[in-house]
Amino acid sequence: MNSCCNVCQKNKRQNQMTFGELVTPAILTLIQKKHPQFNHQSQVCTNCLDYFRAEYVEDILETERGELSAIEQEVIESFRDHELFSENLNIQFEGKRTIGERIADKIAVFGGSWTFIIFFSVFIFLWIGFNATSYLMDKPFDPFPFILLNLALSFLAAVQAPVIMMSQNRQQKRDRMKSEFEYGVNLKAELEIRHLHRKMDQLLSQQWRRLLEIQKIQIGLMREILDNKQAESSMREKAIKKIPQKLPIKKTG
C-alpha cells in the first residue's frame, strides 16, 4: 500500500511513512517552516525526515560549536544520506600509501625488531673478527680502529633515522585521522542518543495523552451506565406508584 508524502509529494510505501504526531517537536517545527500545511495528521517519508533531521543537527552544531569542521560536515551528511559513519580506517589509510611510504614502513618494522639487532650484531662481530685477526689476511681491508666500519655505521644511522621518522610521521597522521574519526563517531552517537531521548519523551507524552483520553471515555461510559440505572429505577418507582392498592375487606357479624 502506497501513501503520498506531504513534503516531497511522492508516493512511497506505507512502511516508509511517518505521521506528523510521531515526529519530534523540534523537527516538526523545522518542517512547518518550509511546509506550513504540514500538521500532526500529515505524513512524511523517510528520506525527507532524514533531510530535516540533518538540518536540525546542523543548526544544533552551529549553535553550540560555531563554525562546523570537516568531520562535523561528514556527520551531517551521514544523517542526510542515512548512512553509517563508521568504517574500517585501516583499509582507507593503507590504500593511500605510496611506494616510498611502503618501503619506509617495512624498514622501520625491520629496524625495530630483534631480527635486525641479532643480524647486525653478528655482522659487526664478524667484521671486527675478520679484520682484527692477522693470520687470516696479510693486509686487512679495515684495520683497527675500523674507520670503514665507523663510516658504514654513521651512514646507516644517517639514513635509518629519517626513514624511521617518516614512518613515525605517518603513524602520527594515522593517529590524528583515528582521533578525528572517533570524534565523528562519538558525535553522531551523542546526537542519535539525544534524538532518541526526545523521541521517547514524545512517545511517553503521547501515550499519557491517549491514556487520559481512554480514561475520559471510560468515565463517560460509567456515567451513562449510572444515569441509565437511575432512570430505570425512577421509572420503576413511578410504575409502582401507579398500581392501585387493594382496599381492606370489612367483616360483618
HELIX and SHEET records of a PDB file:
HELIX    1   1 GLN A   14  GLN A   16  5                                   3    
HELIX    2   2 GLY A   20  LEU A   22  5                                   3    
HELIX    3   3 PRO A   25  LYS A   34  1                                  10    
HELIX    4   4 THR A   46  ARG A   65  1                                  20    
HELIX    5   5 ALA A   70  ASP A   81  1                                  12    
HELIX    6   6 LEU A   89  GLU A   94  1                                   6    
HELIX    7   7 ILE A   99  GLY A  111  1                                  13    
HELIX    8   8 TRP A  114  ALA A  132  1                                  19    
HELIX    9   9 ILE A  147  LYS A  242  1                                  96    
SHEET    1   A 2 ASN A   2  CYS A   4  0                                        
SHEET    2   A 2 ASN A  11  ARG A  13 -1                                        
SHEET    1   B 2 MET A  17  PHE A  19  0                                        
SHEET    2   B 2 GLN A  43  CYS A  45 -1                                        
END                                                                             
